[in-house]
Amino acid sequence: MGNDRTLSKARKIAQRLAGQIEKLSDALEDLELEFAMLMKTIDKMEAKQGTSRDVEIDVSVKINEEEEDDFDVTNTSAPTVKGRRKF
C-alpha cells in the first residue's frame, strides 16, 4: 500500500515535470523564431546602410522524446498538498 502511494506521487510529479518541459520547449522554439526574425531585420537594415557585421550563433536543442512516452499517469485527480511530507 505504501509503495503504491509513493509510486502514484512519483508519477504525478513526473507528469507535472513533463508538462513544464513541454512549456519550456515551446517557449524556446518561439524565442528561436523571434531571434531569427530579429537577425533578418538587422541584416536588411545593415544592407540599406551598406554596413554589415557578421554574427555567428550556434543554437541547438536536443529533445529526448522516448522518455516522455514511457510514463503512465494514475490518480491525477488527487489534490496536491502544500508543505513538506515524509514518506
Secondary structure per residue as TSV (DSSP state, phi and psi in degrees):
chain	resnum	aa	ss	phi	psi
A	1	M	-	360.0	-45.3
A	2	G	H	-64.8	-39.3
A	3	N	H	-66.6	-37.5
A	4	D	H	-62.4	-42.2
A	5	R	H	-67.3	-43.5
A	6	T	H	-62.5	-43.8
A	7	L	H	-62.9	-40.8
A	8	S	H	-62.2	-43.6
A	9	K	H	-64.6	-41.8
A	10	A	H	-63.2	-40.4
A	11	R	H	-65.4	-38.8
A	12	K	H	-64.3	-43.2
A	13	I	H	-64.5	-41.1
A	14	A	H	-62.2	-40.0
A	15	Q	H	-64.6	-43.3
A	16	R	H	-62.1	-43.1
A	17	L	H	-65.0	-39.6
A	18	A	H	-62.0	-39.0
A	19	G	H	-64.7	-42.0
A	20	Q	H	-66.1	-40.2
A	21	I	H	-62.5	-41.7
A	22	E	H	-61.6	-43.9
A	23	K	H	-62.3	-43.3
A	24	L	H	-65.5	-38.5
A	25	S	H	-63.5	-42.5
A	26	D	H	-63.5	-43.0
A	27	A	H	-64.3	-40.4
A	28	L	H	-64.9	-41.3
A	29	E	H	-62.2	-42.4
A	30	D	H	-61.9	-42.4
A	31	L	H	-65.0	-37.9
A	32	E	H	-63.1	-40.6
A	33	L	H	-65.9	-43.6
A	34	E	H	-63.8	-38.7
A	35	F	H	-65.0	-42.8
A	36	A	H	-62.2	-41.1
A	37	M	H	-65.3	-40.2
A	38	L	H	-63.1	-44.2
A	39	M	H	-64.2	-37.5
A	40	K	H	-65.6	-41.9
A	41	T	H	-63.2	-43.1
A	42	I	H	-61.3	-43.9
A	43	D	H	-61.1	-42.4
A	44	K	H	-64.1	-42.5
A	45	M	H	-66.7	-39.1
A	46	E	H	-69.1	-34.5
A	47	A	H	-65.1	-36.8
A	48	K	H	-66.2	-35.7
A	49	Q	H	-82.8	-16.5
A	50	G	T	86.7	8.4
A	51	T	-	-116.6	157.0
A	52	S	-	-151.1	148.8
A	53	R	-	-125.4	136.1
A	54	D	-	-89.4	118.6
A	55	V	-	-116.4	119.4
A	56	E	-	-113.5	118.5
A	57	I	-	-130.9	131.2
A	58	D	-	-112.2	115.8
A	59	V	-	-121.5	128.2
A	60	S	-	-136.5	142.1
A	61	V	-	-123.0	127.1
A	62	K	-	-114.8	118.1
A	63	I	-	-117.6	127.0
A	64	N	-	-100.5	95.2
A	65	E	H	-79.3	-16.2
A	66	E	H	-64.7	-37.4
A	67	E	H	-68.0	-34.8
A	68	E	H	-69.1	-27.2
A	69	D	H	-80.2	-13.3
A	70	D	T	-86.5	-16.4
A	71	F	-	-93.3	147.1
A	72	D	-	-116.9	126.5
A	73	V	-	-102.1	126.9
A	74	T	-	-128.3	156.3
A	75	N	-	56.9	46.6
A	76	T	T	-80.1	-8.8
A	77	S	T	-89.1	0.2
A	78	A	S	-68.3	137.5
A	79	P	-	-69.5	149.1
A	80	T	-	-86.6	146.4
A	81	V	-	-111.6	123.7
A	82	K	-	-86.4	138.7
A	83	G	S	120.5	177.2
A	84	R	-	-98.6	128.9
A	85	R	-	-121.1	144.5
A	86	K	-	-100.6	140.0
A	87	F	-	-104.1	360.0
